[in-house]
Amino acid sequence: MAQPPPQGGFGPPENQPQQPGQPPQPGYGHPQQPGPYGTPPQQPGPYAQPGPYAQPGPYGQPNAPYGQQPGYGYPPRPQFPGAPGTPPPGPGSRNPFKGRPALVVGAAVAALLVIGGVVFAVTSGGDDDNGKKPVAGSSDDKPNASDSPVNPGDGSGDGGSDTEDFNAGRKAGEAKVLWYKEAPDAPADGADAPGMWITSRTAVKAAYKELVAYNVGDGKPTWDTVTFPQKICAVTPQKTADDKIVVAYMNGVSDRAKCNRLQQIDLATGVKGWTAEVADGQLFDSVGSSLGLTVAGDTLMVGRSQSGTAYDVRTGKKLYDKQRYGDSCFPSAFAGGSRLVMVSSCAALKANEHDELQELDPVTGKVKWTRQFDKGWTVERTYSLDPLVVYSTNDDKNSWNISTFKADGTFRSQVGLDEDFAPDCGWSLLGGDLTGCLGTAVDADTLYLPTDATTGANEVVAIDLATGKEKWRVKSPTDESMKPLRIEDGKLVAYVEPSSEEGGRVVSIPTTGSAHTPSTLLQMPASTIDIEDGFHDGDRAWADGRLYLSSTHLNGEDEGKEKLMLAYGK
């Protein structure tokens, strides 16, 4: 039986999740059927704008899109410069991927969230807890000949006559450059360098057609470079519990080439495991130039344009498909990690057009719960899966919302701050990288977000996930921006960007008590400011007291070698 179209809602999704098999209910706050929070009041909201979600965001451009890629079945939208998901202005490794959300807070309604987006990311402060606890404070050791990092360039050696001593100007108390690596040659139109995986022994990086691995301590190759027949087009952002990843690469070089070849790789040895070819879906559901790859437990989810296929990541055996369901709902994105979440776009271009969010059982694909959202709202990112924290936007209202949900999918809270936040969110094509946000961290009770500062120091704000209100905030210890990296040993670890005179630093911030003063874990040397700052728009990771920086895109420059990775430590 056909489902009746939901009425227009004013705000958050319904409080109780829709159970599998039940028809979607009207969006929460809809005037004929008010939810448990009551009918939204019509008096001006907290920012003197009519209605709880009518205020424009800080961009000052009504109805401006937020860089959202077209949902499956939706017409393309124009890009909005500077928003999360905005593509780079041209080839180059300095990609301006700094997202600045615009607030949407209801006067009496608790949350507003909608999905339907194509790109969204999971950032929970990091999952690679490898044991060692970094020690705060400075080091008094002096640089010596053994401090010189190796630079094999193409990953095929361990140094040579062109080795550069990046520690020559290092001062007492400053970190060492453990090693620095140059990128392989890329074509003139550039190439992607996605993913960075850190194990207890090896740092692994993808670049163009290659997968390279370096010893975390000295940078010497851990295993021989793995070269793929064609360029790498997608990777699993996560690694499995036993350090496996899956890489997707193109099946050719023509304009009709597809991103449909899968290869499992063992990060410990570089040994290739199972392979598979991703088949096209139904009409308009083909495999294009990119895929969405994500891992949840032992399940690899591969996202096409309007569907997904799950594989056993250990064996490559196909498990199930996620396809069209209900009122013309097409799966449009998946996010994995500690759980598996699916976003679907429903009833495109119809009066009851809406989006849905579901949690899936990774093993069977069975739906655990479903949330239907009001028309006009689109999920751009998820900052965390456990707890589930979602960033969404509304183009028509030029507004944003950050909401968090309980384990059963019911609403928990929304962020209630009128603030310009600035996590670093990368751009991704349809079905591409689903974990594109850096600069956020989440623990069981708190969300940590960096503010945007056009000049001078920014702040990191701790937000209570139970209430959506600010707990505390701390200013960057320098005049440069500070971005959360992860939660470690109950403390927030953050990266402070380098200035023109001082190297960056990694700091530790107490999350409890009344004092939240940053203490330095690692002070990068002033002598390597230029090279450190060259990774400004790349990837970064903190593991076992080491800071890893890497490029995510290669220019394909004719002159000189491009940077690929840099590691600092004590």
Residue pairs with C-beta under 8 A, 6 or more apart in sequence:
2 327
3 23
3 24
3 326
3 327
5 347
5 350
5 351
5 352
6 24
6 25
6 26
6 27
6 30
6 352
6 354
6 372
7 26
7 27
7 30
7 31
7 32
7 33
8 27
8 30
8 374
8 375
9 26
9 27
9 28
9 29
9 30
9 373
9 374
9 375
10 29
10 30
10 31
10 40
10 51
10 52
10 53
10 106
10 109
10 374
11 27
11 28
11 29
11 40
11 52
11 53
11 106
11 109
11 111
11 112
11 374
12 27
12 28
12 29
12 37
12 106
12 109
12 110
12 111
12 112
12 113
12 403
12 411
12 414
13 27
13 28
13 111
13 112
13 113
13 114
13 371
13 372
13 373
13 374
13 411
14 25
14 26
14 27
14 28
14 35
14 371
14 372
15 28
15 35
15 36
15 37
15 110
15 410
15 411
16 410
17 369
17 370
17 371
17 408
17 409
17 410
18 24
18 25
18 369
18 370
18 371
18 372
19 369
19 370
20 366
20 367
20 368
20 369
20 370
22 370
23 326
24 326
24 327
24 354
24 356
24 370
24 372
25 372
26 32
26 33
26 372
27 354
27 372
27 373
27 374
27 375
28 35
28 37
28 109
28 111
28 374
28 411
29 35
29 37
29 39
29 40
29 106
29 109
29 374
30 374
31 39
37 108
37 109
37 110
38 108
40 51
40 52
40 106
40 107
40 108
40 109
41 52
41 107
41 108
42 50
42 51
43 107
44 50
44 51
44 107
45 51
45 52
45 53
45 54
45 55
45 105
45 106
45 107
46 105
46 107
46 418
47 55
47 103
47 105
47 418
48 55
49 55
49 56
52 105
52 106
52 107
52 108
52 109
53 104
53 106
53 112
53 394
53 397
53 399
53 401
54 397
54 399
55 103
55 104
55 397
55 399
56 62
56 102
56 397
56 398
56 399
57 101
57 102
57 103
57 104
57 398
57 399
57 400
58 100
58 102
58 103
58 420
59 80
59 82
59 102
59 398
61 80
61 398
62 398
63 395
63 396
63 398
64 80
64 395
64 398
65 77
65 78
65 79
65 80
65 83
65 395
66 80
66 83
66 84
66 85
66 378
66 380
66 393
66 395
66 400
67 79
67 80
67 81
67 83
67 84
67 85
67 86
67 87
67 380
67 427
68 77
68 85
68 117
68 118
68 119
68 378
68 380
68 393
68 395
69 77
69 85
69 117
69 118
69 119
69 428
69 429
69 430
70 76
70 77
70 118
70 430
71 116
71 117
71 118
71 332
71 345
71 348
71 355
71 378
72 118
72 285
72 305
72 306
72 330
72 331
72 332
72 345
72 348
72 430
73 284
73 306
73 328
73 330
73 345
73 348
73 349
74 116
74 345
74 348
74 349
75 349
77 395
79 86
79 87
80 86
82 96
82 98
82 100
83 99
83 100
83 380
83 393
84 97
84 99
84 100
84 101
84 380
84 381
84 391
84 423
84 425
84 437
85 99
85 119
85 380
85 425
85 426
85 427
85 428
85 436
86 96
86 97
86 427
87 427
88 95
88 96
88 97
88 427
88 553
89 96
91 189
91 190
91 553
91 555
91 556
92 190
92 553
92 555
93 534
93 537
93 538
93 551
93 552
93 553
93 554
93 555
93 562
93 563
94 536
94 537
95 426
95 427
95 537
95 552
95 553
96 537
97 424
97 425
97 426
97 427
97 436
97 537
98 422
98 423
98 424
98 425
98 452
99 380
99 381
99 421
99 422
99 423
99 424
99 425
99 437
100 420
100 421
100 422
100 452
101 391
101 393
101 400
101 402
101 420
101 421
102 393
102 398
102 399
102 400
102 420
103 399
103 400
103 401
103 415
103 417
103 418
103 419
104 112
104 394
104 397
104 399
104 400
104 401
105 401
105 414
105 415
105 416
105 418
106 112
106 414
110 411
110 413
110 414
111 401
111 403
111 411
111 413
111 414
112 373
112 374
112 377
112 392
112 394
112 401
112 403
112 414
113 357
113 371
113 373
113 377
113 379
113 390
113 392
113 401
113 403
113 414
114 354
114 355
114 373
114 374
114 375
114 376
114 377
114 378
114 379
114 392
114 394
115 333
115 343
115 344
115 345
115 355
115 356
115 357
115 373
115 377
115 378
115 379
115 390
115 392
116 332
116 343
116 344
116 345
116 346
116 354
116 355
116 373
116 377
116 378
116 379
117 332
117 333
117 343
117 355
117 378
117 379
117 380
117 392
118 332
118 333
118 428
118 430
118 431
119 333
119 380
119 381
119 427
119 428
119 432
119 433
119 434
119 436
120 333
120 335
120 343
120 379
120 380
120 381
120 382
120 390
120 391
120 434
121 335
121 381
121 382
121 383
121 425
121 426
121 433
121 434
121 435
121 436
121 437
122 237
122 335
122 336
122 337
122 382
122 383
122 384
122 385
122 434
122 435
123 383
123 384
123 423
123 435
123 437
123 438
123 439
123 440
123 441
123 442
124 337
124 338
124 383
124 384
124 385
124 386
124 441
124 442
125 384
125 440
125 441
125 442
125 443
125 448
125 484
125 485
125 486
125 487
125 488
125 492
126 441
126 485
126 486
126 487
126 488
126 541
126 542
126 543
127 238
127 337
128 198
128 199
128 541
128 543
129 488
130 198
130 199
130 200
130 543
130 544
131 200
131 544
132 544
132 545
133 488
133 489
133 545
134 488
134 493
134 506
134 508
134 521
134 522
134 544
134 545
135 521
135 545
136 508
136 519
136 520
136 521
137 519
137 520
138 172
138 173
138 520
138 523
139 172
139 173
139 174
139 175
139 570
140 172
140 173
141 172
141 570
142 172
143 167
143 168
143 170
143 176
147 165
147 167
147 170
147 176
148 163
148 165
148 166
148 167
148 168
149 165
149 166
149 167
149 176
149 177
149 178
149 179
149 180
149 218
149 219
149 567
150 158
150 159
150 163
150 179
150 218
150 219
150 220
151 159
151 162
151 163
151 164
151 179
151 180
151 181
151 182
151 219
152 158
152 159
152 160
152 181
152 219
152 221
153 162
153 181
153 182
153 561
154 182
154 184
154 225
155 181
155 184
155 210
155 212
155 214
155 221
155 225
156 221
156 225
157 221
158 219
158 220
158 221
164 180
166 177
166 180
166 527
166 528
166 531
167 176
167 177
167 525
167 527
168 527
169 525
169 526
169 527
170 176
170 177
170 525
170 527
171 525
171 526
171 527
173 523
174 503
174 523
174 524
174 525
174 526
175 503
175 522
175 523
175 524
175 525
175 547
175 568
175 569
175 570
176 525
176 568
176 569
176 570
177 525
177 528
177 566
177 567
177 568
178 216
178 217
178 218
178 219
178 546
178 567
178 568
178 569
179 214
179 218
179 219
179 565
179 566
179 567
180 219
180 531
180 563
180 565
180 566
180 567
181 205
181 212
181 214
181 219
181 563
181 564
181 565
181 566
182 561
182 562
182 563
182 564
183 193
183 207
183 208
183 551
183 554
183 561
183 562
183 563
183 564
184 207
184 208
184 209
184 210
184 212
184 564
185 208
185 556
186 207
186 208
186 554
186 555
186 556
186 562
187 208
187 556
188 556
188 558
189 556
190 553
190 554
190 555
190 556
191 207
191 208
191 231
191 553
191 554
191 556
192 206
192 208
192 231
192 232
192 233
192 552
192 553
192 554
193 205
193 206
193 207
193 208
193 550
193 551
193 552
193 553
193 554
193 564
194 206
194 232
194 234
194 235
194 433
194 552
195 204
195 205
195 206
195 235
195 236
195 237
195 245
196 203
196 204
196 205
196 539
196 541
196 548
196 550
196 565
197 203
197 204
197 205
197 239
197 243
197 245
197 267
198 204
198 216
198 541
198 543
198 548
199 216
199 239
199 243
199 267
199 268
200 216
200 544
201 215
201 216
201 222
201 268
202 213
202 214
202 215
202 216
202 222
202 223
202 267
202 268
203 213
203 214
203 215
203 216
203 548
203 565
203 567
204 211
204 212
204 213
204 214
204 245
204 267
205 211
205 212
205 213
205 214
205 550
205 564
205 565
206 232
206 235
206 247
207 232
207 551
207 554
207 564
208 231
208 232
208 554
209 227
209 228
209 229
209 230
209 231
209 232
209 249
210 225
210 226
210 227
210 228
210 232
211 225
211 226
211 228
211 232
211 247
211 265
211 270
212 221
212 225
212 226
212 564
213 221
213 222
213 223
213 225
213 267
213 270
214 220
214 221
214 222
214 565
214 567
215 221
215 222
216 543
216 544
216 546
216 567
217 569
219 567
222 270
223 269
223 270
224 270
226 265
226 270
226 272
228 247
228 249
228 263
229 249
229 261
230 249
230 250
230 251
230 252
230 253
230 257
230 261
231 249
231 250
232 247
232 248
232 249
233 248
233 249
233 250
233 259
233 289
233 290
233 291
234 247
234 248
234 259
234 290
234 291
234 292
234 293
234 432
234 433
235 245
235 246
235 247
235 248
235 293
236 245
236 246
236 247
236 293
236 294
236 295
236 300
236 313
237 293
237 294
237 433
237 434
237 435
238 245
238 294
238 295
238 336
238 337
238 435
239 245
239 267
239 295
240 295
240 298
240 313
240 314
243 266
243 267
243 268
244 264
244 265
244 266
244 267
244 273
244 313
244 314
245 264
245 265
245 267
246 262
246 263
246 264
246 265
246 293
246 295
246 300
246 313
247 262
247 263
247 265
248 259
248 260
248 261
248 262
248 263
248 278
248 291
248 293
248 302
249 259
249 261
249 263
250 257
250 258
250 259
250 261
250 289
251 257
251 258
251 259
251 260
251 261
251 277
252 258
257 289
258 286
258 287
258 288
258 289
259 287
259 288
259 289
259 290
259 291
260 277
260 278
260 279
260 287
260 291
261 275
261 276
261 277
261 278
262 275
262 276
262 277
262 278
262 302
262 311
262 316
263 272
263 273
263 275
264 272
264 273
264 274
264 275
264 313
264 316
265 271
265 272
265 273
266 272
266 273
273 316
274 315
274 316
275 316
276 311
276 316
278 287
278 291
278 302
278 304
278 309
279 287
279 309
280 286
280 287
280 304
281 287
281 304
281 305
281 306
281 307
281 323
282 306
282 307
282 323
282 324
284 305
284 306
285 304
285 305
285 306
285 307
285 330
286 304
286 305
287 304
288 305
288 429
288 430
288 431
289 429
290 428
290 429
290 430
290 431
290 432
291 302
291 303
291 304
291 431
291 432
292 301
292 302
292 303
292 304
292 308
292 333
292 334
292 431
292 432
292 433
292 434
293 300
293 301
293 302
293 303
294 300
294 301
294 303
294 334
294 335
294 336
294 337
294 340
294 434
294 435
295 301
295 313
295 336
295 337
296 336
296 337
296 338
296 339
296 340
296 362
297 340
297 362
297 363
298 312
298 313
298 314
298 362
298 363
299 310
299 311
299 312
299 313
299 319
299 336
299 340
299 362
299 363
300 310
300 311
300 312
300 313
301 308
301 309
301 310
301 334
301 336
301 340
301 362
302 308
302 309
302 310
302 311
303 331
303 332
303 333
303 334
303 431
303 434
304 431
305 332
305 430
305 431
306 323
306 324
306 330
306 331
306 332
307 321
307 322
307 323
307 324
307 330
307 331
308 321
308 322
308 331
308 334
308 342
309 318
309 320
309 321
309 322
310 318
310 319
310 320
310 321
310 322
310 362
310 365
311 317
311 318
311 319
312 319
319 363
319 364
319 365
320 364
320 365
321 365
322 331
322 334
322 342
322 360
322 365
323 331
324 330
325 344
326 346
327 346
327 347
327 352
328 346
328 347
328 348
328 350
329 344
329 345
329 346
329 347
329 356
330 344
330 345
330 346
330 348
331 342
331 343
331 344
332 343
332 344
332 345
333 342
333 343
333 379
333 431
333 434
334 340
334 341
334 342
334 343
334 434
335 341
335 343
335 382
335 385
335 434
335 435
336 362
336 385
336 434
337 385
337 386
338 385
338 386
339 359
339 362
339 385
339 386
339 388
340 359
340 360
340 361
340 362
341 357
341 358
341 359
341 360
341 382
341 385
341 388
342 357
342 358
342 359
342 360
343 355
343 356
343 357
343 379
344 355
344 356
344 357
344 358
345 355
346 352
346 353
346 354
346 355
346 356
346 372
347 353
347 354
352 375
353 375
354 372
354 373
354 374
354 375
355 372
355 373
355 377
355 378
355 379
356 370
356 371
356 372
356 373
357 370
357 371
357 373
357 379
357 390
357 409
358 367
358 368
358 369
358 370
358 371
359 367
359 368
359 369
359 409
360 366
360 367
360 368
361 367
361 368
368 409
369 408
369 409
370 409
371 405
371 409
376 394
376 395
376 396
376 397
377 392
377 393
377 394
377 401
378 392
378 393
378 394
378 395
379 390
379 391
379 392
380 391
380 392
380 393
380 425
381 390
381 391
381 423
381 425
381 436
381 437
382 388
382 389
382 390
382 391
383 389
383 390
383 391
383 402
383 423
383 437
383 440
383 442
383 447
383 449
384 440
384 442
384 447
386 407
387 404
387 405
387 406
387 407
387 412
387 442
387 444
387 465
388 404
388 405
388 409
389 402
389 403
389 404
389 442
389 447
389 465
390 402
390 403
390 404
390 405
391 400
391 401
391 402
392 400
392 401
392 402
392 403
393 399
393 400
393 401
394 400
394 401
401 414
401 415
402 414
402 415
402 447
403 411
403 412
403 413
403 414
403 415
404 412
404 413
404 414
404 447
404 465
404 468
405 411
405 412
406 412
412 465
412 466
413 464
413 465
413 466
413 467
413 468
414 468
415 447
415 463
415 468
416 467
416 468
416 469
417 461
417 463
417 468
417 469
417 470
419 451
419 461
420 451
420 452
421 449
421 450
421 451
421 452
421 461
422 439
422 450
422 451
422 452
422 453
422 458
422 481
423 437
423 438
423 439
423 440
423 449
423 450
423 483
424 437
424 438
424 439
424 483
424 537
425 436
425 437
425 438
426 433
426 436
426 437
426 438
426 552
427 436
428 434
428 436
438 483
438 539
438 540
439 449
439 450
439 483
439 484
440 447
440 448
440 449
440 450
440 484
441 447
441 448
441 484
441 485
441 486
441 487
441 492
441 493
442 448
442 465
442 487
443 487
443 511
444 465
445 464
445 465
445 466
446 462
446 463
446 464
446 465
446 471
446 511
447 462
447 463
447 465
448 460
448 461
448 462
448 463
448 484
448 492
449 460
449 461
449 463
449 484
450 458
450 459
450 460
450 461
450 481
450 482
450 483
450 484
451 458
451 459
451 460
451 461
451 473
452 458
453 459
453 476
453 481
456 479
457 475
457 476
457 477
457 478
457 479
457 480
457 481
457 482
458 475
458 476
458 481
458 482
459 473
459 474
459 475
459 476
459 482
460 473
460 474
460 476
460 482
460 483
460 484
460 492
460 494
460 509
461 470
461 472
461 473
462 470
462 471
462 472
462 473
462 492
462 511
462 516
463 469
463 470
463 471
464 470
464 471
472 516
474 509
474 516
474 517
474 518
476 482
476 496
476 518
477 496
477 505
477 507
477 518
477 520
478 496
478 499
478 502
478 505
479 499
480 496
480 497
480 498
480 499
480 504
481 496
481 497
482 494
482 495
482 496
482 497
482 507
482 518
483 494
483 495
483 497
484 492
484 493
484 494
485 493
485 494
485 495
485 506
485 540
485 541
485 542
486 493
486 542
487 493
487 511
488 508
488 542
490 511
490 512
491 508
491 509
491 510
491 511
492 508
492 509
492 511
493 506
493 507
493 508
493 509
493 521
493 542
494 506
494 507
494 509
494 518
495 504
495 505
495 506
495 507
495 540
495 542
495 547
496 504
496 505
496 506
496 507
496 518
497 504
497 533
497 536
498 504
498 524
498 529
498 532
498 533
499 529
500 529
501 526
501 529
502 526
502 529
503 523
503 524
503 525
503 526
503 527
503 528
503 529
503 532
504 524
504 532
505 520
505 521
505 522
505 523
505 524
506 520
506 521
506 522
506 542
506 547
507 518
507 519
507 520
507 521
508 518
508 519
508 521
509 516
509 517
509 518
509 519
510 516
510 517
521 545
522 545
522 547
522 568
522 569
522 570
524 532
524 547
524 568
531 563
531 566
532 549
532 566
534 563
535 549
535 550
535 551
535 563
535 566
537 552
538 549
538 550
538 551
538 552
539 548
539 549
539 550
539 551
539 552
540 547
540 548
540 549
540 550
541 547
541 548
542 548
545 569
545 570
546 567
546 568
546 569
547 567
547 568
547 569
548 565
548 566
548 567
549 565
549 566
549 567
550 564
550 565
550 566
551 562
551 563
551 564
551 565
554 562
555 562
